[in-house]
Amino acid sequence: IVATGASANWLGLPSEEAYKNRGVSACAVCDGALPRFRNKPMVVIGGGDSAVEEATYLTKFASMVHLIHRRDSLRASKIMAQRAQNEPKITIHFHSALEEVLGNDALGVTGVKLQSTIDPSRVSILDAAGVFLAIGHTPNTAFLDGQLDLTAKKYIVWKKHFRTDTSVDGVFAAGDVADDYYRQAISAAGTGCMSALDAERWLSHAGIHA
């Protein structure tokens, strides 16, 4: 059973690393409702569907949400992009990149420094209690070295509907390594149970154990 998960993509900033779990997160659903973020401004980095979903979710708790995107338009679907534009609590900052996460030891994250992608000399500061990275995930499948069929995004392919079978008989996959849609602990645990049952039944049918 392959259950190696997927790793959130990070920008690699030293300040980002310094404030992880102290205001910097890659999962709004996991952390957005924490008391430290309630009724305070928050920042989401990204421009795809995931970023819009994260920003929209955070409007339930934040005083406002700043959506930061490097380009001049969102990569999200038209419906999702329109949702973000219509949400009064979301402010979209185009042509902007996160240069530094600001904060201190006592409070954690207190803001962000943004840099214009058009004119690098233009820098702005936003107050924020949280910074959420929504720039994708990378499934931990490099070690497979082509032994299993993968999607274009390198997730393991489930070959049977409502089953955890992979392209190799007797090999099963569970959790985020094969799921690029839900990516939640409870759904991963569910497919973990499914893969265990699939593996047990495979062994039984193969006559390996009674």
N, C-alpha and C positions, 0 to 999 in steps of 0.2 A: 504494500500500500504506500503510494507516494503522497505525502502530506507535508510538503516543505514550504507551503504558503507563498505569499508574494510580499515583496518589500516596497514600502512607500518610497516614491522618488523625492529627493531633497535637493535643494539648490547648492548645498555644500558650503554655506557661509559659516564662518567661525561663530558669529553671534547667534545664528540659527541653532547650532549645536549646543551652545552655552545655555539657551533657554528652553530646550526640549523638556517637556513635562512641567515647565514653569510658565506656560502661556503659549508655547509653540507646540502645535499638534498637526497630525496628518489625518485626523478623523473627527469631523464635527459631530457626527452622531454619537461617537464614543465620549467626547469631552465637552461638547458645546453647552450642556446644561449645568456644568459645574458652577458653584456659587461665585467663584472668582470672575466669571464672565457675565453674570447677571446685570442687565441694564447698563452695560458698558459698550463702547465701540469695539468692533472686531474687524480683522482684516482677513480676506481670503485671497490666496495667490493662485491664479489660473484663469483660463478662459473657455474651457470645454464644458460639457454637460455636467461632469462631476463637480466642477467649481461652482456652477450656478446652483446645483442641488445643495451643496454645502452652504453657500451664502443664503439661499432661501430658508434652509433649515435653521440657520443661526438667527434669522430675524425673529424667531420665537422668543429668544432670550436677550439678544443684544439691543442696545439703544439705537445702533446703526451698524451697517456692515459695508466696509469698503472692499470692492472687488477690483483687484489689481491685475491688469493684463498688458503684456508687452506690445501687442499689435493694435491696429486701429479698429478692429471689430472682434467680437467674440467668436470662438470656434464652435461654440455650442449650436445645437439645432435651432432653427428659427423660433420654434415654440418656446424652447428654454431661454433663448436670448431675450425674447419679448417678455417673458415672465420676470426676468431680472430687471429689465428696463421699466416695467410697470410697477415694481415693488418700491413703495416710497422709502422703505428703510435701507435700500441698497443704492449705493453710489458707485458707479463704474469709473475707474481711472484707466483710460487707454494710454498707450505709449509710455507705460510706467513699469519699472522693474524694482524689485526689493533689493536695496543695497545693504541694509543693516537692520537687525532687530535691536530695538532700544529697550533698556530695562535696568533694574538694579537688584541686589540680593534680597532686599526686603519685600519688594512687590512683584518681582519677576518681570514679565513684559509690560512696558509702559507705552510703547509706540513703535513706529517704523520710520526708517529713512528711505525715501523713494528717489530713483534717478530716472530722468527722462530718457527714453530710447531714441529720441530724435536729437536732443541736445544734451549730452552728458553733463554739461555745466549746470543744468537745471536740477536742483535737488529740493525736495519738499519733505516735511515732517508731518506725520499723522499720529494723533493720540490713539492708543489701542491697548486693550487688556489681553488680547489674544491674537495669534497669527496662525492661520490654518493653511497648510500647503495642500493644494488640490491639483497637482501636476502629474498625476498618474501613479501606477504601480508597476513593478517589474516582477513577474513570477520567478520563483527560484527553481528554474529548470535547466540552467546551463550545464549542470553535471550530467544530465541525461545524454548529451552528445549525440542527438539524433536517434536515440533508441525508441522513442515514442513519438507518435504524431502530435504536433503542436499547432496551435492557431498562428495566424500572422503576428499576434502579439506575444507569442511564446507560451501561452497557457496550454496545459494538457487537454487533449480532446477526449470528451466522453463519447464513446462510440455507440452506446445504446440509450434509448430514451428512458429516463428515470432509473438509470443504472450508472454505476461508477466504473464500468469497464473501459479500459484504454485500448489502444491499437495492438497491444500484445496480450495474448491469452494468459490469464492468471495474474495480470498486473492491474491494479486498481488505483484510482486517484481520489483524494478527498480534500475539501477545503479550498482555500483561495488559489492554490496552484492550478486549479481547473475552473475557477469561478471568477470571472472578471466583471460580474454584474452586481451581486448582492454584497459580497465581501464583509460579512458580519460574523461574529463569533458563533452565534446561535445557528446560522446556516452552515457554517463550517463543521460545527459539532454534529449537525444532522447528517451531512454527507460522510462524516467520519463513521457514524453508526452504520450507514448504508454500505460503505465500503467494507467494513468488518463483516457484515452479513453476506455480502457478495463474495468475499474471499472465503468465508467458512463454507458457503454452499459450493463454490468452485472446488475446494479441497475435498468435500464430501463426494461430489460427482466424480472426481478423479480417483476416488477410492484410496486417498492418502490417509484418511482416518475415518473411523466409524461414525 
